[in-house]
Amino acid sequence: MGYQSTKECVEALEKQGQLIRISDEVDPYLEMAEIQRRVYQAGGPAVLFENVKGCAFPCVSNLFGTPDRARFIFGDTYEQVAALVAAKADPLKLLKKPRQAFRVGISALNALPQKVSASKAPVFECRGKLSDLPPITSWPDDGGPFITLPQVYSEHPDHAGKPLKSNLGMYRIQLSGNEFEPDREVGLHYQIHRGIGVHQKLHQDRGQPFRIAIFIGGPPAMSFSAVMPLPEDLPEVAFAGLLAGRRFRYTRYKDWTVSADADFCIIGTIKDGLKREGPFGDHLGYYSLDHLFPCLDVEEVFHRKEAIWPFTVVGRPPQEDSTFGDVIHDMTGVAIPAEIPGLKAVHAVDAAGVHPLLLAMGQERYTPYMKTIRPSELLTISNAILGKGQLSLAKYLLIVNEADAPDLDIHDIPAYFTHLLSRIRWERDLHFQTETSIDTLDYSGSGMNHGSKVVWACSGDPVRTLGTKKPELDCAVVAPGILALASAFELETVAMELEGLVSVNEFPLIILCDEPEFLVADFNNFLWVTFTRSNPSHDIHGVGASQKFKHWGCTGPLIIDARLKPHHAPPLIEDPEVTAKVDHLFAQGGCLEAYGIK
């Protein structure tokens, strides 16, 4: 639909009954975030905060709160972009539909950025300063207010002013706090395997100043494109033009390229040296602690006359960024399998924090003249997955053979685990990578960005019938074949204690945890605890473990130590006083009573 500003998008959503307004004053410190979390969990509408305490700008959250709302925002272009992605994966399929091919061809012209004069750029209508911006703080121990939907724009030093050589990423921005100079500096947090890092290194190697522009709001397609896992040869601004159904409009201001239609823009230069950024409640459900990261020396802050500040809240999934993931998969899901021969499907598990756990399904075609009895091509596919973009951040990669169950839905996670656990042989089918890189936000490893990975690969007929009856132990049955074991067991002796008490043919997977009842209450709790609180090389153990020619395995149940450990980041917990205050807003007589959200 080509919205040029957040205001246009808000007005369209309101006409569709997909937006609510809150005119009562709401505190940007914790209150707005808690309201957003509740509305999102209830599948509610977008929320416009008209009266933000201590701030002149209205704020909107939950714009992308449901896949249907995202599809409405992008209108016809949603299907056109999906067709373009599919065309790259299977061009012949598109050629069989000439009308669709024609529409896709026309829409592709929107990928070309359009330069406009500064006088025609609404973003320059007003000047401001950092302290004017909404100081939204989401969690009690956050290091300060953060921009949670930023579009961070950088350019290759050899192609200044050329958006088709740019990078647009969503890297969190700390507006104040710690040692940042008020109204002058902001913290820039970006993790490994991010395009902005490539640009920074090129500028450093040349001894050139690294200019950065941060856009907030504007065409919704810009925010969405900033999180898209695109190939390096496809700039995000080009994708944004395709998704918006209108070209990305930009202008030049001094040495910066600026999005002409953004609601807000911050420009500056990366300073020499680093400053402490964080803590920040992150998408794994814990705080990412304070660490040294780049700092931006801010030169100017611009905004539209009727600017609206879009924001979201990050925390243990599902949150609004979970919907981003759903829409991305819906729009581009065919692309990655098409790029890796033999891969049929891949699923980054949101409930486990996305990067810690990846499920996959592949084909075994190496020896079609023989019955496949052990993983072979699956291991080749696994190596390709772990070398592919952000999939390389996976910590646990589980992969099964499509031929064993062609109708298995990779998104039916309990069914997937049942399929895998009934077939896997722990003495053979575990493959570790030690001393390697993991997600920056994952504190289960042995250091920042440093940890291990493991592949569980299985192929063939079932080798066991999974148990569901609780053994005579202090434990709980999570699902068929999976036990949650109380942390009273000592790690040094647990394998010996369990020998003879738990059969691998009934319960091949045992999770050593702090609260077995918590894991049993919800399968998503099992996924979150198990895969965010363990480092494969350090925390995987087994009954009957042995090592043969550097290959580790076990003949009995596999044990994962998923207890909280001293080096882990603390889980996110809401402030009880703020929770009580927000309760009143949704209770009888409160400004949000009519929406039936608790």
Secondary structure by P-SEA (a helix, b strand, c coil): cccccaaaaaaaaaaaccbbbbcccccccaaaaaaaaaaaaacccbbbbcccccccbbbbccccccaaaaaaaacaaaaaaaaaaaaaacaaaaaacaaaaaaaaaaccccbbbbbccccccccccccccccccccccccccccccccccbbbbbccccccccccbbbbbccccccccccccccbbbbbbccccaaaaaaaaaaaacbbbbbbbbccccaaaaaaaaccccccccaaaaaaaaacccbbbbbcccccccccccbbbbbbbccbbbbbccccccccccccccbbbbbbccbbbbccbbbbbbccccccccaaaaaaaaaaaacccccccccccccccccccccccccbbbbccccccccccccccccaaaaaaaaaaaccccccccbbbbbbccccccccccaaaaaaaaaaacccccccccccccccccccccccccccccbbbbbcccccccbbbbccccccccccccccbbbbcccccccccccccccccccccccbbbbcccaaaaaacaaaaaaaaaaacccccccccccccccccbbbbccbbbbcccccccccccccccaaaaaaaaaaacccccccccccc
